[in-house]
């Protein structure tokens, strides 16, 4: 455990940030899984809405530096590729 006040505060801040980042990552993973399930049902309109929502969440995660830019681009690219095969 840290002894100095600054170290204690830093630890507190890190825990808050970790919780926030983990929530965003969890929501992102859930949204990706839901989008993949929609592809199985082959509902094009619903899939388009899910892709738009997923892209928005991915872009926000990149903006907050939770995931890397190329990771988001790769995920978007793969989802669009699956969508175009519907």
Short mmCIF file of the C-alpha atoms (twelve columns), coordinates in Angstrom:
data_MODEL
# 
_entry.id   MODEL 
# 
loop_
_atom_site.group_PDB 
_atom_site.id 
_atom_site.type_symbol 
_atom_site.label_atom_id 
_atom_site.label_alt_id 
_atom_site.label_comp_id 
_atom_site.label_asym_id 
_atom_site.label_seq_id 
_atom_site.Cartn_x 
_atom_site.Cartn_y 
_atom_site.Cartn_z 
_atom_site.pdbx_PDB_model_num 
ATOM 1  C CA . UNK A 1  0.000   0.000   0.000   1 
ATOM 2  C CA . UNK A 2  1.209   3.497   -0.752  1 
ATOM 3  C CA . UNK A 3  2.224   5.698   2.146   1 
ATOM 4  C CA . UNK A 4  2.394   9.171   0.616   1 
ATOM 5  C CA . UNK A 5  -0.814  11.147  0.051   1 
ATOM 6  C CA . UNK A 6  -0.090  11.670  -3.642  1 
ATOM 7  C CA . UNK A 7  0.400   7.932   -4.140  1 
ATOM 8  C CA . UNK A 8  -2.857  7.175   -2.296  1 
ATOM 9  C CA . UNK A 9  -4.745  9.633   -4.509  1 
ATOM 10 C CA . UNK A 10 -3.121  8.190   -7.628  1 
ATOM 11 C CA . UNK A 11 -4.194  4.692   -6.629  1 
ATOM 12 C CA . UNK A 12 -7.756  5.913   -6.065  1 
ATOM 13 C CA . UNK A 13 -7.815  7.604   -9.485  1 
ATOM 14 C CA . UNK A 14 -6.405  4.515   -11.201 1 
ATOM 15 C CA . UNK A 15 -9.123  2.310   -9.718  1 
ATOM 16 C CA . UNK A 16 -11.854 4.708   -10.930 1 
ATOM 17 C CA . UNK A 17 -10.366 4.841   -14.416 1 
ATOM 18 C CA . UNK A 18 -9.984  1.068   -14.532 1 
ATOM 19 C CA . UNK A 19 -13.669 0.575   -13.670 1 
ATOM 20 C CA . UNK A 20 -14.755 3.096   -16.311 1 
ATOM 21 C CA . UNK A 21 -12.542 1.542   -18.988 1 
ATOM 22 C CA . UNK A 22 -13.678 -1.983  -18.150 1 
ATOM 23 C CA . UNK A 23 -17.336 -0.929  -18.424 1 
ATOM 24 C CA . UNK A 24 -16.739 0.570   -21.854 1 
ATOM 25 C CA . UNK A 25 -14.862 -2.547  -23.019 1 
ATOM 26 C CA . UNK A 26 -17.622 -4.828  -21.702 1 
ATOM 27 C CA . UNK A 27 -20.331 -2.805  -23.459 1 
ATOM 28 C CA . UNK A 28 -18.315 -2.908  -26.660 1 
ATOM 29 C CA . UNK A 29 -17.867 -6.688  -26.514 1 
ATOM 30 C CA . UNK A 30 -21.567 -7.193  -25.785 1 
ATOM 31 C CA . UNK A 31 -22.532 -4.986  -28.723 1 
ATOM 32 C CA . UNK A 32 -20.201 -6.878  -31.063 1 
ATOM 33 C CA . UNK A 33 -21.720 -10.207 -29.959 1 
ATOM 34 C CA . UNK A 34 -25.254 -8.878  -30.482 1 
ATOM 35 C CA . UNK A 35 -24.290 -7.649  -33.947 1 
ATOM 36 C CA . UNK A 36 -22.906 -11.070 -34.852 1 
ATOM 37 C CA . UNK A 37 -26.140 -12.724 -33.682 1 
ATOM 38 C CA . UNK A 38 -28.141 -10.381 -35.919 1 
ATOM 39 C CA . UNK A 39 -26.027 -11.505 -38.895 1 
ATOM 40 C CA . UNK A 40 -27.123 -15.076 -38.223 1 
ATOM 41 C CA . UNK A 41 -30.806 -14.068 -38.386 1 
ATOM 42 C CA . UNK A 42 -30.109 -12.241 -41.689 1 
ATOM 43 C CA . UNK A 43 -32.228 -9.182  -40.885 1 
ATOM 44 C CA . UNK A 44 -30.598 -6.463  -42.956 1 
ATOM 45 C CA . UNK A 45 -32.289 -3.368  -41.447 1 
ATOM 46 C CA . UNK A 46 -31.641 -4.491  -37.891 1 
ATOM 47 C CA . UNK A 47 -28.050 -5.376  -38.764 1 
ATOM 48 C CA . UNK A 48 -27.480 -1.896  -40.224 1 
ATOM 49 C CA . UNK A 49 -28.716 -0.269  -36.995 1 
ATOM 50 C CA . UNK A 50 -26.472 -2.512  -34.890 1 
ATOM 51 C CA . UNK A 51 -23.455 -1.743  -37.069 1 
ATOM 52 C CA . UNK A 52 -24.056 2.002   -36.767 1 
ATOM 53 C CA . UNK A 53 -24.281 1.699   -32.972 1 
ATOM 54 C CA . UNK A 54 -21.171 -0.479  -32.842 1 
ATOM 55 C CA . UNK A 55 -19.164 1.957   -34.967 1 
ATOM 56 C CA . UNK A 56 -20.185 4.832   -32.717 1 
ATOM 57 C CA . UNK A 57 -19.054 2.968   -29.585 1 
ATOM 58 C CA . UNK A 58 -15.798 1.914   -31.264 1 
ATOM 59 C CA . UNK A 59 -15.024 5.494   -32.280 1 
ATOM 60 C CA . UNK A 60 -15.687 6.766   -28.763 1 
ATOM 61 C CA . UNK A 61 -13.445 4.067   -27.287 1 
ATOM 62 C CA . UNK A 62 -10.661 5.117   -29.658 1 
ATOM 63 C CA . UNK A 63 -11.190 8.755   -28.748 1 
ATOM 64 C CA . UNK A 64 -10.806 7.924   -25.051 1 
ATOM 65 C CA . UNK A 65 -7.748  5.771   -25.844 1 
ATOM 66 C CA . UNK A 66 -9.310  2.606   -24.474 1 
ATOM 67 C CA . UNK A 67 -8.586  0.670   -27.662 1 
ATOM 68 C CA . UNK A 68 -6.183  1.427   -30.480 1 
ATOM 69 C CA . UNK A 69 -7.229  3.074   -33.728 1 
ATOM 70 C CA . UNK A 70 -6.231  0.138   -35.926 1 
ATOM 71 C CA . UNK A 71 -8.088  -2.311  -33.673 1 
ATOM 72 C CA . UNK A 72 -11.291 -0.325  -34.131 1 
ATOM 73 C CA . UNK A 73 -10.699 -0.077  -37.885 1 
ATOM 74 C CA . UNK A 74 -10.152 -3.834  -38.117 1 
ATOM 75 C CA . UNK A 75 -13.340 -4.618  -36.170 1 
ATOM 76 C CA . UNK A 76 -15.394 -2.177  -38.275 1 
ATOM 77 C CA . UNK A 77 -13.952 -3.592  -41.476 1 
ATOM 78 C CA . UNK A 78 -14.762 -7.177  -40.544 1 
ATOM 79 C CA . UNK A 79 -18.314 -6.311  -39.516 1 
ATOM 80 C CA . UNK A 80 -18.942 -4.415  -42.756 1 
ATOM 81 C CA . UNK A 81 -17.560 -7.347  -44.729 1 
ATOM 82 C CA . UNK A 82 -20.059 -9.674  -43.018 1 
ATOM 83 C CA . UNK A 83 -22.851 -7.147  -43.518 1 
ATOM 84 C CA . UNK A 84 -22.163 -6.860  -47.240 1 
ATOM 85 C CA . UNK A 85 -22.503 -10.626 -47.642 1 
ATOM 86 C CA . UNK A 86 -26.112 -10.498 -46.341 1 
# 
